[in-house]
Amino acid sequence: MFSEQKSNIVTRPSGRKNMLWLTLSSLVLLTGGLYSSCSKPDTRPVQIVKQAFMKDIDGLDSAVSQLQRDLKANKSASTIQSSFCKARLAYKRVEFISAYYSPETTKALNGPNIPEVDDDLRVNPPQGFQVLEELVFPEIDSAGHEEAMELAAVIRSNVNRLRKISAGNELTDSHVFDAMRLEVFRIVSQGITGFDSPVAFHSLPEAASSLESLREQLTYYDLKERDHTLAQKLNQSFDKAIDKLKQGSDFNGFDRLEFIHQDANVLSSLLLDAQKTLAIPVFIEKRLLSPSARTLTDSGVFNPDFYVNLDAQQSTADRIALGKMLFFNPVLSGNGDRTCATCHQPEKAFTDGETKSFAVGLDGSRIGRNAPTLLNAAFQAVQFADSRVAFLEDQASDVIENQQEMHGSLPEAVRALKRQPTYQKLFAGSYQEGITEHTLKNAIASYIRSLNTLDSKLDGYFRGNTQALTVEEKFGFNVFMGKGKCATCHFFPLFNGTVPPAYQETESEVLGTPATVAGKKVDPDVGKFILTKREPHRYAFKTPTVRHISQTAPYMHNGVFKTLEEVVDFYNKGGGNGLGFNLENQTLPFDKLDLTDREKKALVAFMKVM
């Protein structure tokens, strides 16, 4: 459940009914409540969780109020920074329920410090803790004092908004446990990476605050009455994880690989065991991440058929096999000498190894961008570098009918396939309507959705083969997830831009990719701006997966970098702005990462085994 709910507002009666209302009100006051002699307070665990959550919202309000007072009084930098950190710790206590029931308000409280272009193409300025953080850390921005005051006031207003919305929300046990495990997944994929504390690096104590809140809420369910051993295991696991986070004073040195494997994965698994022991139903609804996933790293927990337009478009074995035949069939191209595999070659992780793919024809011309891998494309909410389509069916038709790519025609392809008995039989067995433009596109999309490969050495490590990674590769994972800031855009464990743990959207980023490896000017391709004409999207490109990256050179949308070492060097310098491009809308932090040679080498080594 990821929908914002409205609070229920009860209005006072008017007119001649006032007398009756007043009489009943007086009776309630005199007797302590109607039927108080036979009714009992609601002591269901879920109701106590709700009460504790509302109390934590009050605590958040109080902490933000203190921050406002310190800002107004121009207190010392250390005092203001301390108040900010306390407010964020208070926010983390409510995050698991807030993000679950009130995602839009939560984003307003703690969204990224970048303007957002909504569905109506309105540009909304950023707000919330992350924006304020950059005015408070690493030093107080005295010139931004008024802005900081305004931001704190907006945060306080959104806390009150959260309180009003939450008062009318009815929690259920299933939702609470679902939200708990999703919070563990959020900590793993965002919290410990510094995603929402990119300047203060206060991520580890904040993750501890989230876990402390979960542990306290869990106590209301009296698990020990059902299974004392399981309750003891859970409590010990919470203690161990929280202690490890609190002791992790060095953000860059924190061992994220060990924490995920030995602590977070254990916690999320035990929470699922507790839910089942308490006979609380686990959701069976369709999501990208299975509602019954024990961890983010188990096999088969991501559903490649999630991003389909209609249930009727779900993949089947027959449709996948048919789509594979079409993928390698030149009948889809205009000149009959090109297939989907021309630019998406299986031996090259479904890329073509070119800086920019060759266009149709013999003149050697090229299309504008690098051919992306199709592996794990099913785990993205949008397709193409500029995010111009949502569904793989539309990607297929776009490529087939693009004059530079395949220069084909869907109607012509349908007519040609109808003349072939083999295809007539295969389509009839896969689709009631037989060969149509729709079924042709869906068959190809079904094949692409089958190209999901979450079975790297890293996956093997999390699934029990602790010898799968070398010492250098383990170190490289921790650089990727920490100091290198790679995982703040390429989210663990899919390592693409699809935002966990809800997995509803795939992000685009402005990196400032240079036109040439010399790095003298930004590449002229404006990316997503072509579609939206909104400045935050100028030079914005979809965040691709980093899985199979050792097979998908050259890199970036224009193929400017031939090696991973060049890519790491580009990020280490701070992207385009680190090269001096001065892009106001660059979303990649432009401060240098200051990676050592050992860290850069380990980072490359890790990425090569993904």
C-alpha positions as CSV (number, residue, x, y, z in Angstrom):
1,M,0.0,0.0,0.0
2,F,1.7,3.2,-1.2
3,S,-1.2,5.6,-1.5
4,E,-1.6,8.8,0.4
5,Q,-4.8,8.7,2.5
6,K,-6.9,11.6,3.6
7,S,-7.9,12.2,7.2
8,N,-11.5,11.8,8.2
9,I,-13.0,15.2,9.4
10,V,-16.0,15.0,11.7
11,T,-18.1,18.2,11.6
12,R,-20.2,19.5,14.5
13,P,-24.0,19.4,14.0
14,S,-25.9,22.6,13.5
15,G,-29.4,24.1,13.9
16,R,-32.0,22.3,16.0
17,K,-29.7,19.3,16.4
18,N,-27.4,21.3,18.6
19,M,-29.4,20.7,21.7
20,L,-29.2,16.9,21.3
21,W,-25.5,17.1,20.5
22,L,-24.9,19.1,23.6
23,T,-26.9,16.7,25.7
24,L,-25.0,13.7,24.4
25,S,-21.7,15.6,24.9
26,S,-22.6,16.4,28.5
27,L,-23.4,12.8,29.1
28,V,-20.1,11.7,27.7
29,L,-18.3,14.1,30.0
30,L,-20.2,13.1,33.1
31,T,-19.9,9.3,32.6
32,G,-16.4,9.2,31.1
33,G,-17.9,8.1,27.8
34,L,-21.0,6.4,26.6
35,Y,-21.3,2.8,27.8
36,S,-18.0,3.2,29.7
37,S,-19.1,0.6,32.2
38,C,-19.1,-2.2,29.6
39,S,-16.6,-1.0,26.9
40,K,-12.8,-1.4,27.1
41,P,-10.0,0.6,25.6
42,D,-8.8,-0.7,22.2
43,T,-5.6,-2.6,23.2
44,R,-5.0,-4.3,19.9
45,P,-1.3,-4.2,19.0
46,V,-2.0,-2.3,15.8
47,Q,-3.9,0.4,17.7
48,I,-1.0,0.7,20.2
49,V,1.4,1.0,17.2
50,K,-0.8,3.8,15.8
51,Q,-0.7,5.6,19.2
52,A,3.1,5.3,19.4
53,F,3.4,6.5,15.8
54,M,1.3,9.6,16.6
55,K,3.4,10.2,19.7
56,D,6.5,10.0,17.6
57,I,5.1,12.6,15.2
58,D,4.7,14.9,18.2
59,G,8.3,14.2,19.0
60,L,9.3,15.1,15.5
61,D,7.3,18.3,15.7
62,S,9.0,19.2,19.0
63,A,12.5,18.5,17.5
64,V,11.8,20.7,14.4
65,S,10.4,23.4,16.6
66,Q,13.6,23.4,18.6
67,L,15.6,23.6,15.3
68,Q,13.5,26.6,14.3
69,R,14.2,28.4,17.6
70,D,17.9,27.8,17.3
71,L,17.9,29.1,13.8
72,K,15.9,32.2,14.8
73,A,18.3,32.9,17.7
74,N,21.3,32.5,15.5
75,K,22.8,29.9,17.8
76,S,26.3,28.5,17.3
77,A,26.9,26.2,14.3
78,S,27.4,23.2,16.6
79,T,24.0,23.9,18.3
80,I,22.1,24.2,15.0
81,Q,23.8,21.2,13.5
82,S,23.0,19.2,16.7
83,S,19.4,20.3,16.5
84,F,19.2,19.3,12.9
85,C,20.6,15.9,13.6
86,K,18.1,15.4,16.4
87,A,15.2,16.3,14.1
88,R,16.4,13.9,11.5
89,L,16.7,11.1,14.1
90,A,13.1,11.9,15.2
91,Y,12.0,11.8,11.5
92,K,13.6,8.4,11.1
93,R,11.4,7.0,13.9
94,V,8.2,7.8,11.9
95,E,9.6,7.0,8.4
96,F,8.5,3.4,8.1
97,I,4.8,4.2,8.6
98,S,5.0,7.7,7.1
99,A,6.6,6.5,3.8
100,Y,4.1,3.6,3.6
101,Y,0.8,5.5,4.2
102,S,1.8,9.0,3.2
103,P,4.5,8.9,0.5
104,E,3.8,12.4,-0.9
105,T,4.1,14.1,2.5
106,T,7.1,12.0,3.3
107,K,8.8,13.2,0.0
108,A,8.0,16.8,1.0
109,L,9.7,16.2,4.4
110,N,12.7,14.4,3.1
111,G,12.9,14.5,-0.7
112,P,16.1,15.0,-2.7
113,N,17.5,18.5,-3.1
114,I,16.6,18.7,-6.8
115,P,13.6,20.3,-8.5
116,E,10.9,17.9,-9.5
117,V,9.0,18.0,-12.8
118,D,5.6,16.5,-12.1
119,D,3.2,14.7,-14.6
120,D,1.8,18.1,-15.6
121,L,5.3,19.3,-16.4
122,R,5.2,21.8,-13.5
123,V,8.6,22.4,-12.0
124,N,8.4,22.1,-8.2
125,P,11.3,23.5,-6.1
126,P,12.8,21.0,-3.6
127,Q,12.0,21.2,0.1
128,G,12.6,19.3,3.3
129,F,15.5,18.1,5.4
130,Q,17.9,17.4,2.5
131,V,17.6,20.9,1.2
132,L,18.1,22.4,4.7
133,E,21.0,20.0,5.3
134,E,23.1,21.7,2.6
135,L,22.6,25.1,4.3
136,V,23.7,23.7,7.7
137,F,26.5,21.3,6.8
138,P,29.4,21.1,6.6
139,E,29.3,24.7,7.8
140,I,26.5,27.1,8.4
141,D,25.7,29.2,5.3
142,S,25.2,32.6,6.8
143,A,24.0,34.0,3.5
144,G,21.2,31.4,3.5
145,H,19.9,32.2,7.0
146,E,16.5,33.4,5.8
147,E,16.1,30.5,3.4
148,A,17.0,28.1,6.2
149,M,14.3,29.7,8.4
150,E,11.7,29.3,5.6
151,L,12.7,25.7,5.0
152,A,12.4,24.8,8.7
153,A,8.9,26.4,8.7
154,V,7.9,24.4,5.7
155,I,9.2,21.2,7.3
156,R,7.2,22.0,10.5
157,S,4.1,22.6,8.3
158,N,4.6,19.2,6.6
159,V,4.9,17.5,10.0
160,N,1.5,19.0,11.0
161,R,0.2,17.8,7.6
162,L,1.5,14.3,8.4
163,R,-0.2,14.4,11.8
164,K,-3.6,15.3,10.3
165,I,-3.4,12.7,7.5
166,S,-2.2,10.0,9.9
167,A,-4.9,10.7,12.4
168,G,-7.5,9.4,9.9
169,N,-5.5,6.4,8.6
170,E,-6.5,3.0,9.9
171,L,-3.5,0.7,10.2
172,T,-3.7,-3.0,9.9
173,D,-1.3,-5.7,11.2
174,S,-0.4,-6.8,7.7
175,H,0.4,-3.2,6.6
176,V,2.5,-2.7,9.7
177,F,4.7,-5.7,9.2
178,D,4.9,-5.0,5.5
179,A,6.1,-1.5,6.3
180,M,8.6,-2.8,8.8
181,R,10.4,-5.1,6.3
182,L,10.3,-2.4,3.6
183,E,12.0,-0.1,6.1
184,V,14.8,-2.6,6.5
185,F,15.0,-2.7,2.7
186,R,15.1,1.1,2.6
187,I,18.0,1.1,5.1
188,V,19.9,-1.4,3.0
189,S,19.3,0.3,-0.4
190,Q,19.3,4.0,0.6
191,G,20.0,4.6,4.3
192,I,23.5,3.2,4.7
193,T,24.6,4.6,1.3
194,G,24.1,8.2,2.3
195,F,21.3,8.7,-0.1
196,D,19.3,11.1,2.1
197,S,22.2,12.5,4.1
198,P,24.7,13.3,1.4
199,V,26.4,16.2,3.2
200,A,26.2,15.5,6.9
201,F,26.9,11.8,6.5
202,H,24.6,11.1,9.4
203,S,23.2,8.0,7.8
204,L,24.4,5.3,10.2
205,P,22.9,6.7,13.4
206,E,19.7,7.6,11.5
207,A,19.5,4.0,10.3
208,A,19.9,2.9,14.0
209,S,17.0,5.3,14.9
210,S,14.8,3.6,12.3
211,L,15.6,0.2,13.7
212,E,15.0,1.3,17.3
213,S,11.6,2.4,16.3
214,L,10.8,-0.9,14.6
215,R,12.0,-2.9,17.6
216,E,9.8,-0.9,19.9
217,Q,6.7,-1.3,17.7
218,L,7.3,-5.0,17.5
219,T,7.1,-5.4,21.3
220,Y,3.4,-4.6,21.2
221,Y,2.7,-7.9,19.4
222,D,3.9,-10.1,22.3
223,L,5.7,-12.5,20.0
224,K,7.3,-14.2,22.9
225,E,3.9,-15.6,23.9
226,R,3.8,-17.5,20.6
227,D,7.4,-18.3,20.1
228,H,9.9,-17.3,22.8
229,T,12.9,-18.5,20.8
230,L,12.0,-16.5,17.7
231,A,11.3,-13.4,19.9
232,Q,14.7,-13.8,21.5
233,K,16.4,-14.1,18.1
234,L,14.7,-11.0,16.8
235,N,15.6,-9.0,19.8
236,Q,19.2,-10.1,19.6
237,S,19.3,-9.3,15.9
238,F,17.9,-5.8,16.5
239,D,20.5,-5.2,19.3
240,K,23.4,-6.4,17.1
241,A,22.3,-4.4,14.0
242,I,21.7,-1.2,16.1
243,D,25.0,-1.5,17.9
244,K,26.9,-2.0,14.7
245,L,25.3,1.1,13.2
246,K,26.0,3.2,16.3
247,Q,29.6,2.1,16.5
248,G,30.1,2.9,12.8
249,S,31.6,6.3,13.4
250,D,33.5,6.2,10.1
251,F,31.0,6.5,7.3
252,N,33.5,5.6,4.6
253,G,34.9,2.7,6.6
254,F,31.6,1.0,7.5
255,D,31.4,-2.6,6.3
256,R,28.2,-2.5,4.4
257,L,28.7,-6.0,2.9
258,E,28.9,-7.6,6.3
259,F,26.0,-5.5,7.7
260,I,23.6,-6.5,4.8
261,H,24.6,-10.1,4.9
262,Q,24.9,-10.7,8.7
263,D,22.4,-8.2,10.1
264,A,19.8,-6.6,7.7
265,N,19.1,-9.8,5.8
266,V,18.7,-11.7,9.1
267,L,16.4,-9.0,10.4
268,S,14.0,-8.9,7.4
269,S,13.9,-12.7,7.4
270,L,13.0,-12.9,11.1
271,L,10.4,-10.2,10.7
272,L,8.7,-12.3,8.0
273,D,8.9,-15.3,10.3
274,A,7.4,-13.3,13.1
275,Q,4.5,-12.2,10.9
276,K,3.7,-15.8,9.9
277,T,4.0,-17.0,13.5
278,L,1.5,-14.3,14.6
279,A,-0.8,-15.6,11.8
280,I,-0.8,-12.1,10.2
281,P,-1.5,-12.5,6.5
282,V,1.3,-11.6,4.0
283,F,0.1,-9.7,1.0
284,I,-0.2,-11.5,-2.4
285,E,-0.6,-8.3,-4.4
286,K,1.5,-7.7,-7.6
287,R,4.6,-5.7,-7.0
288,L,8.1,-5.5,-8.6
289,L,9.5,-6.7,-5.3
290,S,7.5,-9.7,-4.0
291,P,5.6,-8.8,-0.8
292,S,6.8,-12.1,0.6
293,A,10.5,-11.5,-0.1
294,R,12.7,-12.4,2.9
295,T,15.6,-10.3,1.7
296,L,16.4,-8.1,-1.3
297,T,19.0,-10.7,-2.4
298,D,17.0,-13.9,-2.5
299,S,16.5,-15.5,-5.9
300,G,13.3,-14.7,-7.7
301,V,12.0,-11.9,-5.5
302,F,11.7,-9.4,-8.4
303,N,8.8,-9.8,-10.8
304,P,9.8,-9.1,-14.5
305,D,6.2,-8.9,-15.4
306,F,5.4,-6.1,-13.0
307,Y,5.8,-3.2,-15.6
308,V,3.1,-4.4,-18.0
309,N,0.2,-2.3,-19.2
310,L,-2.4,-5.1,-18.8
311,D,-2.6,-8.4,-17.1
312,A,-3.3,-10.0,-20.5
313,Q,0.2,-9.0,-21.5
314,Q,1.9,-11.3,-18.9
315,S,4.7,-13.4,-20.2
316,T,4.2,-17.1,-20.9
317,A,6.8,-19.7,-22.0
318,D,5.2,-19.8,-25.5
319,R,5.2,-16.0,-25.8
320,I,8.9,-15.8,-24.7
321,A,9.9,-18.5,-27.3
322,L,7.9,-16.7,-30.0
323,G,9.5,-13.4,-29.1
324,K,12.9,-14.8,-29.3
325,M,12.3,-16.0,-32.8
326,L,11.0,-12.5,-33.8
327,F,14.0,-10.9,-32.1
328,F,16.3,-12.6,-34.6
329,N,14.0,-12.3,-37.6
330,P,14.9,-9.6,-40.2
331,V,11.2,-9.5,-41.3
332,L,10.8,-6.6,-38.8
333,S,13.2,-4.4,-40.6
334,G,12.5,-2.3,-43.7
335,N,15.3,-3.7,-45.9
336,G,15.3,-7.2,-44.5
337,D,18.9,-7.3,-43.5
338,R,18.6,-6.1,-39.8
339,T,17.2,-7.7,-36.7
340,C,16.8,-6.6,-33.1
341,A,20.0,-8.6,-32.4
342,T,22.0,-6.3,-34.8
343,C,22.3,-3.8,-32.0
344,H,21.6,-6.1,-29.1
345,Q,23.9,-9.0,-29.4
346,P,23.6,-11.7,-26.8
347,E,27.4,-12.3,-26.6
348,K,27.9,-8.6,-25.7
349,A,25.2,-8.6,-23.0
350,F,22.7,-7.5,-25.6
351,T,24.7,-4.4,-26.7
352,D,26.8,-3.9,-29.9
353,G,30.1,-2.6,-28.5
354,E,29.8,0.6,-30.6
355,T,30.1,4.1,-29.3
356,K,26.9,4.8,-31.1
357,S,25.0,2.2,-33.1
358,F,25.1,2.1,-36.9
359,A,22.1,3.4,-38.6
360,V,20.2,1.6,-41.4
361,G,22.0,1.7,-44.7
362,L,25.5,1.3,-46.0
363,D,26.9,4.8,-45.6
364,G,28.3,4.2,-42.1
365,S,26.2,6.8,-40.4
366,R,25.2,6.3,-36.7
367,I,22.2,6.9,-34.6
368,G,22.6,9.5,-31.8
369,R,23.2,7.2,-28.7
370,N,24.8,4.1,-27.4
371,A,22.8,0.8,-27.5
372,P,21.9,-0.1,-23.9
373,T,21.9,-3.6,-22.6
374,L,18.5,-5.4,-22.6
375,L,19.5,-7.5,-19.6
376,N,17.2,-6.7,-16.6
377,A,15.4,-4.1,-18.7
378,A,12.2,-5.5,-17.2
379,F,13.2,-4.0,-13.9
380,Q,12.9,-0.4,-15.1
381,A,9.7,1.7,-15.1
382,V,10.7,3.6,-18.3
383,Q,12.7,2.7,-21.4
384,F,15.3,4.5,-23.6
385,A,18.0,6.9,-22.4
386,D,15.5,9.8,-22.4
387,S,12.7,7.8,-20.7
388,R,10.3,8.4,-23.5
389,V,8.2,5.2,-23.2
390,A,6.9,3.3,-20.2
391,F,6.4,-0.2,-21.6
392,L,8.7,-2.6,-23.5
393,E,6.0,-3.1,-26.0
394,D,6.3,0.6,-27.0
395,Q,10.1,0.3,-27.0
396,A,9.8,-2.5,-29.6
397,S,7.5,-0.5,-31.9
398,D,9.6,2.6,-31.5
399,V,12.7,0.8,-32.6
400,I,11.0,-1.1,-35.4
401,E,9.5,2.0,-37.0
402,N,12.5,4.3,-36.3
403,Q,13.9,5.3,-39.7
404,Q,17.5,5.1,-38.4
405,E,17.2,1.9,-36.4
406,M,15.2,-0.6,-38.3
407,H,13.1,1.5,-40.7
408,G,10.4,-1.1,-40.6
409,S,6.6,-1.1,-40.5
410,L,4.4,-3.0,-38.0
411,P,1.5,-3.4,-40.5
412,E,4.0,-4.7,-43.1
413,A,5.5,-7.1,-40.6
414,V,2.1,-8.4,-39.6
415,R,1.2,-9.1,-43.2
416,A,4.5,-10.8,-43.8
417,L,4.2,-13.0,-40.8
418,K,0.6,-14.0,-41.7
419,R,2.0,-15.5,-44.9
420,Q,4.2,-17.9,-42.9
421,P,2.3,-21.0,-41.6
422,T,4.9,-21.5,-38.8
423,Y,4.2,-18.1,-37.3
424,Q,0.4,-18.5,-37.8
425,K,0.5,-21.6,-35.7
426,L,2.8,-20.1,-33.0
427,F,0.8,-16.9,-32.6
428,A,-2.5,-18.9,-32.5
429,G,-1.1,-21.0,-29.7
430,S,0.1,-17.9,-27.8
431,Y,-2.7,-15.4,-28.4
432,Q,-6.4,-15.8,-28.9
433,E,-6.4,-13.0,-31.5
434,G,-3.4,-14.5,-33.5
435,I,-1.0,-12.2,-35.4
436,T,-1.6,-8.5,-34.7
437,E,0.6,-5.5,-34.1
438,H,-0.3,-5.8,-30.5
439,T,0.6,-9.4,-30.1
440,L,3.8,-9.0,-32.2
441,K,5.0,-6.2,-29.8
442,N,4.0,-8.2,-26.8
443,A,5.9,-11.3,-27.9
444,I,9.1,-9.3,-28.4
445,A,8.6,-7.6,-25.0
446,S,8.0,-11.0,-23.3
447,Y,11.3,-12.2,-24.6
448,I,13.1,-9.1,-23.3
449,R,11.4,-9.5,-19.9
450,S,12.8,-13.0,-19.7
451,L,16.4,-11.6,-20.0
452,N,16.7,-11.1,-16.2
453,T,19.9,-12.2,-14.7
454,L,20.4,-11.6,-11.0
455,D,22.9,-14.4,-10.5
456,S,26.3,-12.6,-10.2
457,K,29.1,-13.5,-7.9
458,L,27.7,-10.9,-5.5
459,D,24.3,-12.6,-5.5
460,G,26.0,-15.9,-4.8
461,Y,27.8,-14.4,-1.8
462,F,24.5,-13.2,-0.3
463,R,22.9,-16.6,-1.0
464,G,25.5,-18.5,1.0
465,N,28.7,-18.8,-1.0
466,T,30.8,-16.5,1.2
467,Q,33.9,-17.5,-0.9
468,A,32.4,-16.0,-4.1
469,L,34.1,-12.6,-3.7
470,T,37.8,-11.8,-3.3
471,V,39.0,-9.4,-0.6
472,E,39.4,-6.7,-3.2
473,E,35.9,-7.2,-4.6
474,K,34.4,-7.0,-1.1
475,F,36.3,-3.8,-0.6
476,G,35.1,-2.5,-3.9
477,F,31.4,-3.2,-3.0
478,N,31.9,-1.1,0.2
479,V,33.4,1.7,-1.9
480,F,30.4,1.5,-4.3
481,M,27.9,1.6,-1.5
482,G,29.7,4.2,0.6
483,K,32.5,6.6,-0.3
484,G,32.1,6.3,-4.1
485,K,28.4,7.3,-3.7
486,C,27.6,5.0,-6.7
487,A,24.7,3.4,-4.9
488,T,22.9,6.7,-4.3
489,C,21.8,6.5,-8.0
490,H,22.4,2.8,-8.9
491,F,20.4,1.4,-6.1
492,F,21.3,-2.0,-4.5
493,P,20.6,-4.8,-5.5
494,L,19.3,-4.1,-9.0
495,F,21.9,-1.4,-9.4
496,N,19.7,0.7,-11.7
497,G,17.7,3.8,-11.1
498,T,14.5,2.2,-10.1
499,V,13.9,3.7,-6.6
500,P,13.5,1.2,-3.7
501,P,11.7,0.0,-1.8
502,A,8.4,0.8,-3.6
503,Y,10.0,0.5,-7.1
504,Q,7.4,2.8,-8.7
505,E,9.7,5.0,-10.7
506,T,13.1,5.0,-12.5
507,E,15.2,8.1,-12.0
508,S,17.1,10.2,-14.5
509,E,20.3,12.1,-13.6
510,V,22.3,15.0,-15.0
511,L,25.9,14.0,-15.0
512,G,27.5,16.5,-17.4
513,T,28.8,13.8,-19.7
514,P,31.6,15.3,-21.9
515,A,31.4,15.2,-25.7
516,T,34.9,13.7,-25.9
517,V,37.2,11.9,-23.6
518,A,39.3,15.2,-23.4
519,G,36.5,16.7,-21.3
520,K,36.5,20.2,-22.8
521,K,32.7,20.6,-23.2
522,V,29.5,18.9,-22.4
523,D,27.9,16.5,-24.9
524,P,25.3,18.5,-26.9
525,D,22.6,15.7,-26.5
526,V,20.1,17.3,-24.1
527,G,18.4,14.0,-23.2
528,K,15.1,14.1,-21.5
529,F,14.8,17.9,-22.2
530,I,13.8,17.0,-25.8
531,L,10.6,15.6,-24.5
532,T,9.7,17.9,-21.5
533,K,11.3,21.2,-22.4
534,R,11.9,21.7,-18.7
535,E,15.3,22.9,-17.5
536,P,15.8,20.3,-14.7
537,H,15.8,17.7,-17.6
538,R,18.4,19.4,-19.7
539,Y,21.2,16.7,-20.2
540,A,19.2,14.3,-18.1
541,F,19.5,10.6,-18.9
542,K,17.9,7.5,-17.3
543,T,20.1,5.8,-14.8
544,P,21.0,2.4,-16.3
545,T,21.9,-0.8,-14.6
546,V,25.5,-1.4,-13.7
547,R,25.1,-5.2,-13.8
548,H,27.0,-6.9,-16.6
549,I,29.0,-3.6,-17.0
550,S,32.2,-5.5,-17.9
551,Q,30.5,-6.6,-21.1
552,T,28.8,-3.3,-22.1
553,A,31.7,-1.0,-23.1
554,P,31.9,1.7,-24.3
555,Y,30.1,3.7,-21.6
556,M,27.6,6.6,-21.2
557,H,24.9,7.4,-23.7
558,N,27.5,8.6,-26.3
559,G,30.1,5.9,-25.7
560,V,32.7,8.5,-24.7
561,F,34.5,6.3,-22.2
562,K,36.1,3.1,-23.4
563,T,37.0,1.7,-19.9
564,L,35.6,1.5,-16.5
565,E,38.7,3.2,-15.2
566,E,37.8,6.3,-17.3
567,V,34.3,6.2,-15.9
568,V,35.5,6.1,-12.3
569,D,37.9,8.9,-13.0
570,F,35.0,11.0,-14.4
571,Y,32.9,10.5,-11.3
572,N,35.9,11.0,-9.0
573,K,36.4,14.4,-10.5
574,G,32.8,15.4,-9.8
575,G,31.2,14.8,-13.2
576,G,30.7,17.6,-15.7
577,N,30.9,20.4,-13.1
578,G,34.1,18.9,-11.8
579,L,35.4,19.4,-15.4
580,G,34.3,23.0,-15.3
581,F,31.0,22.8,-17.3
582,N,29.1,24.9,-14.6
583,L,25.7,23.1,-15.1
584,E,23.3,24.6,-12.7
585,N,21.0,21.5,-12.8
586,Q,23.7,18.8,-12.4
587,T,22.3,16.2,-10.0
588,L,25.6,14.4,-9.6
589,P,27.5,15.9,-6.6
590,F,30.3,17.9,-8.2
591,D,32.6,17.7,-5.2
592,K,35.5,15.4,-5.7
593,L,35.3,11.9,-4.3
594,D,39.0,11.8,-3.4
595,L,39.2,8.1,-4.1
596,T,42.6,6.6,-3.6
597,D,44.2,4.4,-6.2
598,R,43.4,1.3,-4.2
599,E,39.7,2.4,-3.9
600,K,39.4,3.0,-7.6
601,K,41.0,-0.3,-8.5
602,A,38.8,-2.2,-6.0
603,L,35.7,-0.4,-7.3
604,V,36.4,-1.5,-10.9
605,A,37.2,-5.0,-9.7
606,F,33.8,-5.2,-8.0
607,M,31.8,-3.8,-10.9
608,K,33.4,-6.4,-13.2
609,V,31.8,-9.3,-11.2
610,M,28.3,-7.8,-11.1
